[in-house]
Amino acid sequence: MGSLRTLFSGDVHVSYSQLYVVSDPEGQQDIPYDPRAGQLSGLCGAAVPGYLFLTTGLHTGPVGYTVELHEAEPALDERWEEIAEVSFRPVSADVTLELWGGDGSFPLDLDTVDYRLRHSASGLDEASERELECLDGLVIERHLLQFWPAPPARDRLIKQTGSSAAYWHEVAREEPDPPAPEQFAESRRLAREEEERAAEERHERWLRQEWGGELPSERLLNVRGNVAGMRELAPELAHALDRLSPDRQRAVARWAARRAYEKAGLADVDWIAAALDAAGRGQPLPAPFDTRETVLDRVLDDPRVPQTTVASTDGRVPNMLQQSMAIPALYGAVEDDPLRAALDALYAAAVTYGPACDTLFAEARSAFSGELGPSANA
């Protein structure tokens, strides 16, 4: 008979008279036919590759389960009321005994080889008749699963005693034969392809909705910085900026930085004007713009710099310091990536304008006529 290992032993709480042995959780979410299809036995459905559908007499409550792995076929124990055999091969090394609805999962140490499984059970009818007592914790029904290596073979009904088993055996026999393995694999492949196609379509619809009805390029999707802000305020401008050459993107970035600083009353202060001029010539920003931490303090300390407030672009947040909103535009304009530079500088200029940001966008379209779409006067 050979040695055996007990892979699981204990009482499990079943629901809807079912539990499962699963080795392919992703592929067994939607099984296209009854797992008992084409079988003589209805208590252990093995028609789906890598999957076992186990049926109990008890609808809801505790059932005793033991799972054994044998080196060779074990001796038949006729004391069990119901006995059947099926063939089973895991499709992965991750094999588990699963309860209905995710109520429990127990690992089973099975290799990905062909097995014969003897399913023995007793107490199905009695447990069904005494379900209220079982709900209080009484364990009447018991099952034994015995695996051993063996080549695939037809399922076999060895012993039938109770009416519950007879009912499920009849259910299995009324089911049409399952598709051949190659047909099943092909249907799974087609189903996966269809799901992938549907997922791509859903993602594309979401992208179009997020980006103003136009699909964004990979550059727009992957550029960092304040692209999300521009997408929310003016997605059509984000697309237009993406279509510009790097030189024109840089030109927009420098223009937007200057407009932000002009709007905030910063552009005419000598040390700030020097930084704007350096950015316009493509040179490094001079002090104090060489470190961001010092710039706002310098702005606040300079009596020549006005301190004005602006609301957020949606008007919900009032009294934000307009000069603070403008400062990032210059840093955006000198970003290494010209697309990010244009997006960041234009967004910073937009929040500097606040609720009047549409005015800024109209100015941008006019300044770059034909490159960022029609201007307000077109």
Helices and strands as residue ranges (DSSP letters): E 4-14, E 18-22, E 44-45, E 51-55, E 61-70, E 82-88, E 95-99, G 100-102, E 105-108, E 115-122, H 124-129, H 131-135, E 142-149, E 156-159, H 163-174, H 181-210, H 218-222, H 227-233, H 235-243, H 246-263, H 270-280, H 292-301, E 309-310, E 320-321, H 322-333, H 338-353, G 354-356, H 357-367
